Amino acid sequence: MVDTEIRLVIRQDLSAVVTLSSLVMQEFGLPMMPDTVTADVENFLNDSAKRRTGFWVAVHSGVIVGSVAVVPKSGEICELKRF
């Protein structure tokens, strides 16, 4: 049995999401942007209903192993972020 779930991000996930995102950025030689990741999570937590955003984490055996955010860009177009 696989002990993995996908759920909405919560405030207590912030540190783990920032760390995971920074590691991924570093792996691909991209600049780490912890302030931007923090802002994405905070924006979702503060006004997700108004902005039609979504932010989920994948949790395996109690550890966050992935994340994805959906953020509106304009009209019917959304951007996927924070893989």
GUMI-66353 format. One record per residue (C-alpha): residue in three letters; x, y, z; residue number from 0. Coordinates in steps of 0.001 Angstrom, whole numbers. Example, Ala and Ser with C-alpha at 12.3 -4.5 7.8 and 13.67 -1.06 7.14 Angstrom:
REC residuo      c1      c2      c3 num
REC     ala   12300   -4500    7800   0
REC     ser   13670   -1060    7140   1
This chain:
REC residuo      c1      c2      c3 num
REC     met       0       0       0   0
REC     val    1282    3465    -896   1
REC     asp    1059    6009    1911   2
REC     thr     705    9104    -276   3
REC     glu   -1979   11760    -278   4
REC     ile   -2569   14980   -2184   5
REC     arg   -4157   17751    -160   6
REC     leu   -4491   21510     -13   7
REC     val   -1497   23316    1438   8
REC     ile   -1799   24577    5007   9
REC     arg     224   27220    6831  10
REC     gln    2263   24570    8668  11
REC     asp    3536   23320    5261  12
REC     leu    5237   26614    4414  13
REC     ser    8756   25735    5548  14
REC     ala    8727   22329    3827  15
REC     val    7348   23780     564  16
REC     val    9991   26533     514  17
REC     thr   12761   24007    1207  18
REC     leu   11537   21592   -1459  19
REC     ser   11134   24350   -4038  20
REC     ser   14622   25696   -3293  21
REC     leu   16147   22239   -3736  22
REC     val   14430   21773   -7092  23
REC     met   15515   25215   -8309  24
REC     gln   19091   24476   -7232  25
REC     glu   19031   21102   -9015  26
REC     phe   18204   22847  -12301  27
REC     gly   20715   25643  -11767  28
REC     leu   18007   28258  -11264  29
REC     pro   18045   30976   -8630  30
REC     met   16364   30059   -5366  31
REC     met   13447   32362   -4584  32
REC     pro   12183   31554   -1080  33
REC     asp   10412   34925    -772  34
REC     thr    8426   34260   -3961  35
REC     val    7444   30763   -2844  36
REC     thr    6423   32101     557  37
REC     ala    4320   34791   -1134  38
REC     asp    2590   32182   -3341  39
REC     val    1617   30088    -322  40
REC     glu     532   33135    1705  41
REC     asn   -1536   34481   -1209  42
REC     phe   -3317   31169   -1523  43
REC     leu   -3974   30888    2205  44
REC     asn   -5182   34483    2495  45
REC     asp   -7523   34792    -484  46
REC     ser   -7850   31579   -2474  47
REC     ala  -11604   31942   -2980  48
REC     lys  -11289   35422   -4469  49
REC     arg   -8387   34611   -6799  50
REC     arg   -9526   31161   -7996  51
REC     thr   -6132   29735   -7063  52
REC     gly   -5197   26261   -5936  53
REC     phe   -2134   25028   -4081  54
REC     trp   -1669   21351   -3265  55
REC     val    1055   19247   -1692  56
REC     ala    1846   15567   -2119  57
REC     val    2587   13950    1243  58
REC     his    4269   10548    1492  59
REC     ser    4630    8938    4914  60
REC     gly    4171   12333    6545  61
REC     val    6789   14118    4393  62
REC     ile    5957   16691    1695  63
REC     val    7448   15307   -1508  64
REC     gly    5856   17599   -4096  65
REC     ser    3660   20602   -4689  66
REC     val    1767   22364   -7448  67
REC     ala     -63   25665   -7639  68
REC     val   -2609   26904  -10172  69
REC     val   -2727   30683  -10492  70
REC     pro   -4975   32673  -12861  71
REC     lys   -3074   34751  -15418  72
REC     ser   -5952   36302  -17331  73
REC     gly   -9522   35401  -18159  74
REC     glu   -9517   31661  -18811  75
REC     ile   -5725   31157  -18680  76
REC     cys   -3947   29762  -15640  77
REC     glu    -306   29132  -14834  78
REC     leu    1019   26002  -13147  79
REC     lys    3707   26779  -10578  80
REC     arg    5729   25263   -7748  81
REC     phe    6254   21746   -9125  82
